[in-house]
Amino acid sequence: MEKILLLKMERMQKQMIELARLKGIDHPEVLLMSQKIDVVHNRINRLAHLTSKQHKPYPIIRRLNKNNFVKESSKISAYLYAAGI
């Protein structure tokens, strides 16, 4: 799947470069293509993260007491932020 997305991103990059040559780098179509490439790039990064050996599943929240809940919530927030979610 990752390889397919990489090929798709490369194809989109070539299309964007050609659009930029024809219409200018700040043309709305070029900017839209750039945003679409960003979406594919983010998918590749998420997929690579999820398939890496270092990936850990989301922690389970256990509400033993108020302090523990806050501690676990902070871990989840930090994890989601680091994962770009």
Backbone bond lengths (Angstrom), bond angles and torsions (degrees), N, CA, C in turn:
res aa  C-N    CA-C-N  psi(-1)  N-CA   C-N-CA  omega(-1)  CA-C   N-CA-C  phi
1 M - - - 1.457 - - 1.530 111.17 -
2 E 1.325 115.89 -42.77 1.462 120.08 -179.16 1.535 110.96 -62.46
3 K 1.327 115.37 -39.99 1.460 119.99 -179.84 1.534 110.89 -64.99
4 I 1.313 117.02 -39.14 1.463 121.67 178.44 1.530 110.09 -63.44
5 L 1.334 115.66 -43.12 1.459 119.59 179.12 1.525 111.56 -65.39
6 L 1.329 116.70 -37.66 1.467 120.04 177.22 1.529 111.16 -62.49
7 L 1.318 116.10 -43.06 1.461 120.01 177.96 1.531 111.19 -63.83
8 K 1.318 115.56 -41.17 1.459 120.39 178.26 1.527 110.41 -62.23
9 M 1.336 116.37 -42.66 1.453 120.34 -179.37 1.535 111.04 -65.07
10 E 1.317 116.44 -41.01 1.470 119.98 178.22 1.528 111.34 -62.47
11 R 1.329 116.21 -41.82 1.465 120.74 178.37 1.532 110.33 -63.34
12 M 1.331 116.21 -42.76 1.460 120.67 179.36 1.531 111.15 -65.11
13 Q 1.324 117.03 -37.56 1.462 120.67 178.60 1.532 110.48 -63.08
14 K 1.323 116.40 -42.47 1.467 120.10 178.50 1.531 110.53 -62.96
15 Q 1.331 115.97 -41.03 1.462 119.77 177.94 1.526 110.86 -63.65
16 M 1.321 116.71 -41.07 1.456 121.07 -179.73 1.537 110.45 -64.80
17 I 1.315 116.96 -41.83 1.465 120.62 179.27 1.529 110.08 -62.08
18 E 1.322 116.40 -43.09 1.468 120.26 179.02 1.532 110.73 -64.94
19 L 1.325 116.74 -42.23 1.469 120.36 176.55 1.519 110.92 -60.09
20 A 1.326 116.81 -42.78 1.462 121.21 -179.54 1.526 111.18 -63.75
21 R 1.310 116.77 -37.54 1.479 120.50 176.96 1.532 111.11 -64.00
22 L 1.330 115.06 -41.34 1.460 119.30 -176.03 1.530 113.48 -79.28
23 K 1.331 116.73 -40.25 1.470 120.30 -170.12 1.523 114.31 -113.97
24 G 1.318 117.11 -8.63 1.468 119.83 -178.14 1.516 110.82 100.07
25 I 1.312 113.94 149.29 1.471 119.37 -172.59 1.525 113.46 -67.65
26 D 1.329 118.18 -24.14 1.467 120.05 -177.98 1.529 113.15 -101.69
27 H 1.325 117.15 15.09 1.469 121.15 177.46 1.533 109.34 -68.93
28 P 1.345 118.29 141.66 1.471 121.43 -178.70 1.531 114.33 -54.46
29 E 1.333 117.54 -36.40 1.469 119.72 179.07 1.533 111.23 -65.66
30 V 1.319 116.46 -37.22 1.469 120.70 178.94 1.534 109.45 -67.38
31 L 1.325 116.50 -43.05 1.466 120.44 178.84 1.525 111.33 -64.56
32 L 1.328 116.48 -39.61 1.467 120.41 177.63 1.530 110.60 -63.40
33 M 1.323 116.84 -42.81 1.464 120.60 178.51 1.535 110.15 -62.89
34 S 1.323 116.49 -39.09 1.458 120.65 178.28 1.531 110.85 -61.96
35 Q 1.319 116.75 -41.15 1.467 120.85 178.19 1.526 111.02 -65.66
36 K 1.317 116.84 -38.52 1.468 120.14 177.97 1.527 110.72 -65.99
37 I 1.324 116.47 -37.89 1.467 120.39 176.49 1.528 109.97 -63.96
38 D 1.324 116.76 -39.83 1.471 120.66 177.57 1.530 111.43 -59.17
39 V 1.331 116.23 -40.59 1.468 120.53 179.44 1.530 110.30 -62.68
40 V 1.320 116.66 -45.55 1.471 120.36 179.42 1.525 110.01 -65.08
41 H 1.326 116.58 -40.93 1.468 120.70 178.93 1.524 110.95 -61.50
42 N 1.325 117.17 -42.13 1.473 121.06 177.50 1.528 111.02 -63.33
43 R 1.329 117.28 -39.08 1.473 120.42 177.56 1.527 110.26 -62.83
44 I 1.322 116.56 -41.81 1.470 120.33 178.27 1.521 110.19 -61.58
45 N 1.330 116.70 -44.92 1.468 120.23 179.89 1.520 111.91 -63.07
46 R 1.339 116.92 -42.62 1.472 119.58 178.63 1.524 110.96 -63.94
47 L 1.313 116.31 -43.21 1.459 120.90 179.33 1.530 110.63 -62.12
48 A 1.316 116.64 -43.17 1.466 120.48 178.46 1.523 110.50 -63.13
49 H 1.330 116.10 -39.35 1.465 119.67 179.14 1.532 110.86 -66.58
50 L 1.312 116.53 -43.46 1.465 120.14 -177.53 1.525 112.54 -68.44
51 T 1.323 117.14 -28.14 1.458 119.75 -178.94 1.527 113.15 -95.36
52 S 1.335 116.15 -1.47 1.467 118.65 179.66 1.524 110.29 -73.89
53 K 1.318 116.42 157.56 1.465 121.57 179.97 1.516 111.59 -70.86
54 Q 1.319 116.79 -20.17 1.461 120.70 -178.05 1.522 112.64 -86.35
55 H 1.329 116.78 -6.78 1.465 119.64 -177.36 1.521 110.58 -64.61
56 K 1.318 114.96 132.14 1.459 121.19 175.04 1.522 107.54 -118.92
57 P 1.312 117.32 138.15 1.470 119.13 178.75 1.522 110.73 -66.25
58 Y 1.317 115.57 162.31 1.461 119.57 178.84 1.527 109.65 -56.48
59 P 1.336 117.07 137.44 1.467 119.37 179.13 1.525 111.06 -69.59
60 I 1.295 115.89 151.21 1.462 121.77 178.81 1.521 108.35 -86.17
61 I 1.321 116.04 132.89 1.467 120.15 178.93 1.530 108.33 -85.11
62 R 1.298 115.05 123.46 1.462 121.17 174.79 1.523 107.35 -117.14
63 R 1.293 116.44 121.74 1.459 119.44 -177.21 1.518 109.12 -96.13
64 L 1.331 115.03 78.89 1.453 120.26 177.09 1.517 110.26 -78.18
65 N 1.306 116.47 -40.83 1.454 122.28 174.55 1.518 107.76 -156.97
66 K 1.320 116.01 174.97 1.461 119.80 -175.15 1.523 111.62 -61.28
67 N 1.329 118.31 -42.80 1.462 121.37 -177.63 1.518 111.61 -64.81
68 N 1.314 117.17 -40.61 1.463 120.46 179.60 1.522 110.54 -65.75
69 F 1.331 117.37 -39.32 1.459 121.05 179.56 1.527 110.48 -61.31
70 V 1.341 116.75 -44.75 1.461 120.92 179.40 1.522 110.08 -63.25
71 K 1.329 116.30 -42.04 1.464 121.04 179.82 1.533 110.24 -61.27
72 E 1.324 118.34 -47.37 1.458 121.97 179.77 1.523 110.98 -66.27
73 S 1.327 117.89 -39.33 1.460 120.90 178.80 1.517 110.75 -62.60
74 S 1.329 116.70 -39.17 1.464 120.34 178.73 1.522 110.77 -64.47
75 K 1.327 116.97 -38.82 1.460 120.71 177.97 1.528 110.40 -62.50
76 I 1.323 116.18 -43.59 1.459 120.24 -179.12 1.525 110.04 -65.93
77 S 1.325 117.31 -44.09 1.463 120.18 179.12 1.520 110.86 -59.94
78 A 1.311 116.52 -43.90 1.466 120.66 179.37 1.522 110.19 -63.92
79 Y 1.318 116.77 -40.55 1.465 120.97 179.70 1.524 111.29 -64.02
80 L 1.335 115.70 -46.58 1.465 119.55 -179.94 1.509 110.90 -63.75
81 Y 1.335 117.19 -40.22 1.461 120.48 178.50 1.525 110.64 -63.15
82 A 1.324 116.68 -44.70 1.472 120.74 -179.05 1.525 110.72 -66.07
83 A 1.325 116.62 -32.44 1.455 120.05 -179.10 1.533 111.93 -82.03
84 G 1.330 115.94 -6.55 1.462 119.43 179.37 1.516 113.82 74.82
85 I 1.325 115.93 26.98 1.477 120.63 -178.08 1.509 109.52 -101.41
